[in-house]
Amino acid sequence: MATTTNITTTYAGEAAGQYISAALLSASTIENGGITVRPNVMQKEVIQRIDVDAIVKDATCDFTPTSTVDLTERILTVEEAQVNLQMCKKDFVTTWEVAQMGANSGDVPSSLADYMIGHIGSKVAQKIEQNIWSGVAANSGEFDGLAVQLAADAALPAAQEIAATTITAANVAAQMSLVVAQIPSAVYGKEDLKLYVSKNVYKAYIEHLAGYAASGVGANGYENRGSNQRLVDLFFNGIPVFVAEGLTDNKMVAAQTSNLFFGTSLLSAMQEVKLLDMADIDGSNNFRFVARFFQGATYGVVEDIVLYA
């Protein structure tokens, strides 16, 4: 009798959480510490904010209650998303065999199931990254991203919503300066303050540092590195520059990490991950990948954020 290999596997609860965690937390904004992750959010979570006016008063002999405490809130809403993928083993195994033959020790996952979970997980992470910043709830599989929410928020101070222009190496420093200039004094200097920029803004800033732009950088660029600028640990006017890959071109956001939130159910049991061999179900040569998870993002205090868009 021929050996039968079944690749049907079902993950639920904690095992599903491990996979979903790996996929969601691989989104670059999350993985690089650019947002606060709130796990175990089922549909909605209240993000509370407290504002207290001047509390220091002249001393008296009595206890005299003074000041005003305003307690307001924002709602972090998560939406359920799913992955339904069907592939033909005949088409995929050829590619798999080529990859396996070209592998050195441990370079390629040891099973087709592991490979598929890893590959599709990276696609999920990529989509989550795009959703966090630029997602549009009207589109399937998306929620309103941070930049979309900020642009629609009437409470964002007008001076802190800056009209964007096409970013180049020649104007990137001036445009970044516009953003920094509008950061509220109470926020400027906070340890977790970041200047989130889109990929094209980051590229323009690197070219600017290389000395091929104005603003007195010099022909040899920052630290005389020329075009050999480092791509990590960059700052602008003392603020860390964070590449938000989910931001579309010519966009920037100045905010504290502690003021940006991503919600998911990644630590809950309400998750499902399956890789199904359909041969025994419908006689086909297909296999299906099924996953479900929750996703959503928001911010806390809009008055502490600057949007360039």
C-alpha positions, 0 to 999 in steps of 0.5 A: 500500500502506498504511503499517504501524506495528509497535510490537513492541519487545524490550529485553534486557540493558542496555536492559532494565536502563535501564527496570527501573532507572527503575521500581525506583529511582522507588520513593520510599524508594529514590529519596529515599535511604532505603535502600541498594540492592544491585544484581546480586543473583541469588537471595541475597546475604550481608550480613555483620556484625562485632561486636567486644568491648572491644579496648583493654587495658592495654599490655604488652611482648608481643603478647597477642591479646585480645577477641572478634570475632563474625562473623554474617550475614543473607541478602538474598533476592530473588524474581523478579517479572513484569508481564503486561498485555494491553490492546486498542488500540481502547480505549487509542488513544482515550485516547491521541489525547485526551492527544495533542491536549491536549499542549503541546510534549513534555508527552506521550510521542511514541509509544504504546510510550514512554507505556505503558512510562512509565505501567506503570513508575510502577505497578511503582515504587508496588508496589515501595515497598509491598513494601519496607515492608509486603509479605507473601511469601504474596501474589503479587508481594510479598516480606516487607517490612521492617516485617513482618520486624522484627515477626517477628524474635525478636532485636529487643529488646523495648523497641525494639518499641513497640505502636502506637496511632492517631496524631493531631495531639494525640499524634503528638509523644508517640508519636514521642518513644517511638520516639526514646527507644529508639534505642540510644545507639550509633546516636543521632547517626549521620549516616544515622539517620532516623525513617521514618514512614507517611503518616498519621503525617507528616500528623499531625506537620505538623498538630502543627507548625501549632499545632493540637495540644498540646506547647507549639507555640503557636497560630501553629505552628512558626516562626509559619507556622500551617498553612503548614508546609513539607513538606520537611526536617522533623526531630524531636528532631534526627532527619530525618523520612522519609516511607516511603510503603510503611508502613501507617498508624500505623507508624514505624521508626528506623534507619540507611539503611546498615542497610536493604537493597534487592536487585535484579538491575537491572544484570544481563542477567537481565531482559526487557521486551517490548511486543508487538503481537499482530495478527501473532501471533493476529490480535487487536487486543491488545498485551501488556506483559511485564517481569521483574525481581528484588526483595527487602529486609532489614536488617543489625543488628536491635538497632540498629532501633526498630519502632513497629507 
